[in-house]
Amino acid sequence: MIDLSSRTRSFIWLGDHDATLHPIGGKAAQLSRLAGMHRVPPGFAISANAFAGARTPRLSPELRNEIADSYQQLAIRTGVAEPRVAVRSSALDEDGPLASFAGQHETFLNVVGVEAVIDAVERCLASATTEQVLAYRNLHGLATEGIGVAVLVQQLVLSDVSAVLFSANPISGKRDEMILTASWGLGESIVGGTVSPDTWVIDAASQDIVVARLGSKQRMTIAIPGGTREVEVPRMLREQPSLSEDQIREVARLGRRLEAALGWPVDIEVAFAAGELFLLQCRPITTLGHVANAGEGGQYEPAA
């Protein structure tokens, strides 16, 4: 059972200086830590404190009102009356050194309006105790009861291109090369494995492209009213690289900066929208070995 009694603040904005002192999970805490240094979309995390003691994912009227107030504050910060948001779970032991939880919890994209946001938050909470997630927890030796879950509500980037970068090769373990995959549209198609993306192997020191493979990129995820939809990629776009050489180097430099700042190899999700690069997620590469105190910026220890 996770003790939340000493941490009472329920809503934490990304970039708050004391965000990592509150139980908002690795995903939200890492983004909050990086928001002051990189282009991270604005948003807020609902602390696991807010949900402690709840027997069902249904939210109390008081918490629903607090979410509504925070969503309105996000509208002010973004200058959009009803901002599009992504709603994601951020379990307290998620995106840690030994288990990333990638693809385990539900994510809801292009959520618009207070009631839709509240519904997405409730569905995120429910997804933390599905049979699939509990089996994943058992596999990694993690608790299956008293699970602390926070929820991140963040402005959605309507990306022209989405990409995933590993600052070290997660398959071979080579620290001197980076692996970048990218495709058109929102990132769901890449992280969900439904698209064959473009792939680049990059020299970590120089950011030179060592290998370039053009993917078929037949499908992409786009925003539609009420959510997202996967559609066919226009043929002319399938035959073009989704990133320019300058953009590839920009992502590689970001990966190097994050690795240097955090002290361990990173797995990051990014998006390009109107030519600007946004950082959407940053976590350790769990396949390389043990990362000591990763949430506190600990050092990477190679696998034995």
Secondary structure in CASP SS format (residue, H / E / C, confidence):
PFRMAT SS
TARGET T0000
AUTHOR 0000-0000-0000
METHOD secondary structure of the structure
MODEL  1
M C 1.00
I C 1.00
D C 1.00
L C 1.00
S C 1.00
S C 1.00
R C 1.00
T C 1.00
R C 1.00
S C 1.00
F E 1.00
I E 1.00
W E 1.00
L C 1.00
G C 1.00
D C 1.00
H C 1.00
D C 1.00
A H 1.00
T H 1.00
L H 1.00
H C 1.00
P C 1.00
I C 1.00
G H 1.00
G H 1.00
K H 1.00
A H 1.00
A H 1.00
Q H 1.00
L H 1.00
S H 1.00
R H 1.00
L H 1.00
A C 1.00
G C 1.00
M C 1.00
H C 1.00
R C 1.00
V C 1.00
P C 1.00
P C 1.00
G E 1.00
F E 1.00
A E 1.00
I E 1.00
S C 1.00
A H 1.00
N H 1.00
A H 1.00
F H 1.00
A C 1.00
G C 1.00
A C 1.00
R C 1.00
T C 1.00
P C 1.00
R C 1.00
L C 1.00
S C 1.00
P H 1.00
E H 1.00
L H 1.00
R H 1.00
N H 1.00
E H 1.00
I H 1.00
A H 1.00
D H 1.00
S H 1.00
Y H 1.00
Q H 1.00
Q H 1.00
L H 1.00
A H 1.00
I H 1.00
R H 1.00
T H 1.00
G C 1.00
V C 1.00
A C 1.00
E C 1.00
P C 1.00
R C 1.00
V E 1.00
A E 1.00
V E 1.00
R E 1.00
S E 1.00
S E 1.00
A E 1.00
L C 1.00
D C 1.00
E C 1.00
D C 1.00
G C 1.00
P C 1.00
L C 1.00
A C 1.00
S C 1.00
F C 1.00
A C 1.00
G C 1.00
Q C 1.00
H C 1.00
E C 1.00
T E 1.00
F E 1.00
L E 1.00
N E 1.00
V E 1.00
V C 1.00
G C 1.00
V H 1.00
E H 1.00
A H 1.00
V H 1.00
I H 1.00
D H 1.00
A H 1.00
V H 1.00
E H 1.00
R H 1.00
C H 1.00
L H 1.00
A H 1.00
S H 1.00
A C 1.00
T C 1.00
T C 1.00
E H 1.00
Q H 1.00
V H 1.00
L H 1.00
A H 1.00
Y H 1.00
R H 1.00
N H 1.00
L H 1.00
H C 1.00
G C 1.00
L C 1.00
A C 1.00
T C 1.00
E C 1.00
G C 1.00
I C 1.00
G C 1.00
V E 1.00
A E 1.00
V E 1.00
L E 1.00
V E 1.00
Q E 1.00
Q E 1.00
L C 1.00
V C 1.00
L C 1.00
S C 1.00
D C 1.00
V E 1.00
S E 1.00
A E 1.00
V E 1.00
L E 1.00
F E 1.00
S C 1.00
A C 1.00
N C 1.00
P C 1.00
I C 1.00
S C 1.00
G C 1.00
K C 1.00
R C 1.00
D C 1.00
E E 1.00
M E 1.00
I E 1.00
L E 1.00
T E 1.00
A E 1.00
S E 1.00
W E 1.00
G E 1.00
L E 1.00
G C 1.00
E H 1.00
S H 1.00
I H 1.00
V H 1.00
G C 1.00
G C 1.00
T C 1.00
V C 1.00
S C 1.00
P C 1.00
D E 1.00
T E 1.00
W E 1.00
V E 1.00
I E 1.00
D E 1.00
A C 1.00
A C 1.00
S C 1.00
Q C 1.00
D C 1.00
I E 1.00
V E 1.00
V E 1.00
A E 1.00
R E 1.00
L C 1.00
G C 1.00
S C 1.00
K C 1.00
Q C 1.00
R E 1.00
M E 1.00
T E 1.00
I E 1.00
A E 1.00
I E 1.00
P C 1.00
G C 1.00
G E 1.00
T E 1.00
R E 1.00
E E 1.00
V E 1.00
E E 1.00
V C 1.00
P C 1.00
R H 1.00
M H 1.00
L H 1.00
R H 1.00
E C 1.00
Q C 1.00
P C 1.00
S C 1.00
L C 1.00
S C 1.00
E H 1.00
D H 1.00
Q H 1.00
I H 1.00
R H 1.00
E H 1.00
V H 1.00
A H 1.00
R H 1.00
L H 1.00
G H 1.00
R H 1.00
R H 1.00
L H 1.00
E H 1.00
A H 1.00
A H 1.00
L H 1.00
G C 1.00
W C 1.00
P C 1.00
V E 1.00
D E 1.00
I E 1.00
E E 1.00
V E 1.00
A E 1.00
F E 1.00
A E 1.00
A C 1.00
G C 1.00
E E 1.00
L E 1.00
F E 1.00
L E 1.00
L E 1.00
Q E 1.00
C E 1.00
R E 1.00
P E 1.00
I C 1.00
T H 1.00
T H 1.00
L H 1.00
G E 1.00
H E 1.00
V E 1.00
A C 1.00
N C 1.00
A H 1.00
G H 1.00
E H 1.00
G C 1.00
G C 1.00
Q C 1.00
Y E 1.00
E E 1.00
P E 1.00
A C 1.00
A C 1.00
END
